[in-house]
């Protein structure tokens, strides 16, 4: 056991924050890409992977649903992180002195009202936490960064304004993944089951496959499709449901689903995060 949890990004990224909040006893391990996060676990350099899957403002994280089934890892938990955006700069700098702020392109539009109020121009950066580290190194007094409070703390920057995002609901959902599944886990807040499947090539196969969840009263919280193998006809579906495969209603629904599919794979059975409510 390494007692490390891998994430994509630089120290201070929102994924780093997710690691520290969800697994405070583990050492966060920064990686350059989602593929590198998965490889860190597969190669034994980390015990767990923290992967973002969706955001309330921007939807699904690109490519992640393709990577999950291919990863060989299993979902063991989920975590929700409220995305609070802070404006930070070098110590002693005032907001009025800033000409530009650097951040990941996703963050800049989320703080548009604040930036327009102060006449600050947003500049896209590859990574917000990385932009904070770059600013700490070069010391530019006319430049700020939009990032997490953690990024400011780790890089010795001064926070000029907190929670400047335009939308108060912005939250990212993460999946925590490991090499071993444990379907014996039960939670007082309920359980989630995530799976992928491909329907048989028969009329109304998807409609019929989904019917078992409706008739058995199983709540499906997510159903998304994406192409596989570069084919317009090969469609794979990704689904989240509330419940455990051992629950009678879920078992019946999954049996009906299996009848109409060519492929069905459970990616994880894990505790339902109470922040869903």
C-alpha positions as a printed Julia matrix, in Angstrom:
277×3 Matrix{Float64}:
   0.0    0.0     0.0
   1.33   3.43   -0.94
  -1.3    5.5     0.93
  -1.43   7.79   -2.12
  -4.42   8.95   -4.16
  -3.69  10.12   -7.71
  -5.35  13.08   -9.43
  -4.99  14.99  -12.69
  -3.52  18.47  -12.43
  -1.1   20.53  -10.39
  -1.04  20.76   -6.58
  -3.91  23.02   -5.55
  -6.22  21.91   -8.36
  -9.86  21.23   -7.52
  -9.09  17.52   -7.96
  -6.37  17.92   -5.31
  -8.98  19.55   -3.06
 -11.29  16.58   -3.69
  -8.53  14.17   -2.63
  -7.82  16.06    0.59
 -11.5   16.32    1.52
 -12.52  12.76    0.65
  -9.35  10.97    1.79
  -7.64  13.3     4.3
  -5.29  10.57    5.5
  -3.82   9.93    2.06
  -1.08  11.74    0.14
  -2.33  13.37   -3.09
  -0.24  12.42   -6.14
  -0.42  14.91   -9.05
  -0.44  13.47  -12.6
  -0.38  15.14  -16.02
  -3.4   13.38  -17.55
  -6.36  11.15  -16.72
  -4.5    8.26  -18.37
  -1.52   8.91  -16.07
  -3.83   8.87  -13.03
  -5.13   5.44  -14.03
  -1.61   4.19  -14.77
  -0.42   5.32  -11.33
  -2.91   2.93   -9.71
  -2.34   0.1   -12.19
   1.44   0.35  -11.67
   1.22   0.47   -7.88
   2.36   4.08   -7.41
  -1.03   5.0    -5.9
  -3.81   3.06   -4.22
  -6.72   5.13   -5.51
  -7.59   7.44   -8.41
  -9.71  10.61   -8.14
 -11.42  11.28  -11.48
 -13.93  14.07  -12.28
 -16.92  12.87  -14.29
 -19.36  15.78  -14.45
 -19.96  19.37  -13.46
 -23.29  21.06  -12.8
 -22.4   23.96  -15.1
 -20.47  22.31  -17.94
 -21.79  18.76  -17.95
 -19.76  15.65  -18.67
 -15.98  15.76  -18.48
 -14.69  14.99  -21.99
 -13.46  11.43  -22.66
 -13.93  10.25  -19.09
 -16.73   7.78  -19.82
 -14.57   6.18  -22.52
 -11.65   5.85  -20.11
 -13.55   4.34  -17.19
 -14.45   0.97  -18.77
 -10.98   0.69  -20.31
  -9.17   1.51  -17.08
  -9.5   -1.89  -15.41
 -10.31  -0.04  -12.18
 -13.52  -0.16  -10.16
 -15.48   2.68   -8.55
 -15.3    2.5    -4.75
 -16.77   5.89   -3.8
 -18.04   9.23   -5.09
 -17.23  12.76   -3.93
 -18.74  16.17   -4.61
 -16.68  19.37   -4.55
 -18.22  22.83   -4.55
 -16.18  24.89   -7.04
 -15.41  28.19   -5.3
 -13.29  30.58   -7.36
 -10.84  32.91   -5.65
  -8.83  35.76   -7.14
  -5.22  35.67   -5.98
  -2.09  37.7    -6.63
   1.36  38.36   -5.2
   1.42  39.63   -1.59
   0.87  43.39   -1.38
  -0.91  43.68   -4.74
  -4.32  45.39   -4.86
  -7.14  44.43   -7.24
  -6.9   47.81   -8.99
  -3.3   47.01  -10.01
  -4.25  43.88  -11.93
  -4.4   43.98  -15.7
  -4.99  40.29  -16.42
  -5.99  37.12  -14.62
  -4.91  33.68  -15.8
  -7.0   30.54  -15.37
  -8.25  27.43  -17.08
 -10.68  28.47  -19.86
 -13.58  26.9   -17.96
 -13.13  29.19  -14.94
 -12.89  32.57  -16.68
 -16.54  32.72  -17.91
 -17.71  31.68  -14.45
 -16.28  34.88  -12.97
 -17.26  37.19  -15.85
 -19.32  39.63  -13.76
 -16.5   40.17  -11.27
 -13.84  40.62  -13.96
 -15.98  43.1   -15.89
 -16.6   45.12  -12.73
 -12.86  45.65  -12.25
 -11.92  45.79  -15.94
  -9.61  42.79  -15.7
  -8.92  40.74  -18.82
  -9.05  36.96  -18.58
  -6.24  34.96  -20.18
  -6.55  31.21  -20.75
  -4.02  28.93  -19.07
  -3.57  25.18  -19.34
  -4.21  24.72  -15.64
  -5.4   27.14  -12.94
  -3.27  25.67  -10.16
  -0.32  25.64  -12.55
  -0.97  29.32  -13.3
  -0.79  30.0    -9.55
   2.57  28.22   -9.34
   3.86  30.19  -12.36
   2.79  33.49  -10.8
   4.51  32.65   -7.52
   7.69  31.94   -9.45
   7.83  35.02  -11.7
   6.23  37.51   -9.29
   4.35  39.59  -11.9
   2.56  42.35   -9.96
   0.06  43.07  -12.76
  -1.24  39.53  -13.02
  -3.72  37.58  -10.96
  -4.98  34.01  -11.03
  -8.4   32.44  -10.64
  -8.11  29.19   -8.7
  -8.94  27.46   -5.43
  -8.03  28.71   -1.97
  -5.77  25.66   -1.75
  -3.75  26.84   -4.76
  -3.15  30.2    -3.06
  -2.13  28.51    0.18
   0.32  26.11   -1.47
   1.97  28.85   -3.56
   2.11  31.66   -1.0
  -0.26  33.94   -2.88
  -2.63  36.48   -1.34
  -6.37  36.02   -1.86
  -7.94  39.31   -2.94
 -11.52  38.05   -3.29
 -13.28  34.78   -2.52
 -16.3   33.06   -4.08
 -16.46  35.33   -7.12
 -18.2   32.77   -9.34
 -21.43  33.94  -10.98
 -23.38  30.76  -10.17
 -23.74  29.52   -6.6
 -24.48  25.91   -7.57
 -21.27  25.02   -9.41
 -20.26  21.54   -8.2
 -18.07  18.81   -9.64
 -18.74  15.13   -9.08
 -15.72  12.84   -8.75
 -15.4    9.07   -8.75
 -12.83   7.4    -6.52
 -11.46   4.26   -8.18
  -9.26   1.37   -7.11
  -8.16  -2.01   -8.4
 -10.49  -4.04   -6.2
 -14.27  -3.87   -6.02
 -16.02  -4.44   -2.69
 -19.73  -5.14   -3.14
 -20.12  -5.95    0.56
 -20.1   -2.25    1.5
 -23.4   -0.77    2.66
 -24.18   2.84    3.6
 -26.86   4.5     5.72
 -27.31   7.0     2.86
 -27.93   4.27    0.28
 -25.83   2.81   -2.5
 -25.07   3.61   -6.13
 -24.34   1.21   -8.97
 -22.6    2.3   -12.17
 -22.48   0.16  -15.29
 -21.96   0.27  -19.05
 -23.86  -1.74  -21.65
 -24.52  -2.19  -25.35
 -28.03  -3.11  -26.48
 -28.81  -5.88  -28.93
 -29.52  -4.89  -32.52
 -33.3   -5.37  -32.33
 -36.17  -2.84  -32.61
 -36.8   -0.79  -29.45
 -34.03  -2.63  -27.58
 -33.09   0.39  -25.43
 -36.72   1.11  -24.56
 -37.26  -2.5   -23.54
 -33.97  -2.66  -21.64
 -34.91   0.38  -19.58
 -38.4   -0.92  -18.82
 -37.19  -3.11  -15.98
 -35.96  -0.14  -13.99
 -39.3    1.64  -14.3
 -41.45  -1.38  -13.41
 -39.24  -2.24  -10.42
 -39.08   1.31   -9.08
 -35.31   1.7    -9.49
 -34.19   5.32   -9.86
 -31.78   5.85  -12.77
 -29.91   9.11  -12.12
 -27.83   9.11  -15.3
 -27.97   7.57  -18.76
 -25.56   8.73  -21.44
 -24.55   7.3   -24.8
 -21.29   7.52  -26.68
 -19.81   5.88  -29.76
 -17.23   3.12  -29.45
 -14.69   1.8   -31.92
 -15.14   4.71  -34.31
 -18.47   3.36  -35.51
 -21.72   5.25  -35.9
 -23.67   2.06  -35.23
 -21.81   0.8   -32.14
 -23.23   2.78  -29.24
 -22.34   2.19  -25.61
 -24.4    3.47  -22.7
 -23.2    4.6   -19.3
 -25.68   4.53  -16.41
 -25.91   5.32  -12.7
 -28.72   3.88  -10.59
 -29.61   4.14   -6.94
 -29.39   0.81   -5.17
 -27.22  -2.3    -4.8
 -27.21  -5.27   -7.24
 -28.22  -7.52   -4.32
 -31.41  -5.5    -3.74
 -34.36  -7.5    -5.07
 -35.69  -4.67   -7.24
 -32.25  -3.89   -8.7
 -31.56  -7.57   -9.33
 -34.79  -7.96  -11.32
 -34.13  -4.78  -13.31
 -30.56  -5.87  -14.14
 -31.75  -9.32  -15.23
 -34.19  -7.7   -17.65
 -31.49  -5.35  -18.9
 -29.11  -8.26  -19.45
 -31.64  -9.97  -21.73
 -31.58  -7.05  -24.17
 -27.82  -6.4   -24.16
 -24.79  -7.79  -25.94
 -22.49  -6.47  -23.22
 -23.11  -5.45  -19.6
 -20.34  -4.56  -17.15
 -20.67  -3.18  -13.63
 -18.01  -0.52  -13.03
 -18.72  -0.01   -9.36
 -21.01  -0.41   -6.38
 -20.36   2.33   -3.84
 -21.91   4.51   -1.1
 -24.31   7.22   -2.19
 -22.89  10.62   -1.21
 -25.4   12.48    1.01
 -24.54  15.71   -0.83
 -26.65  14.41   -3.71
 -29.6   15.67   -1.65
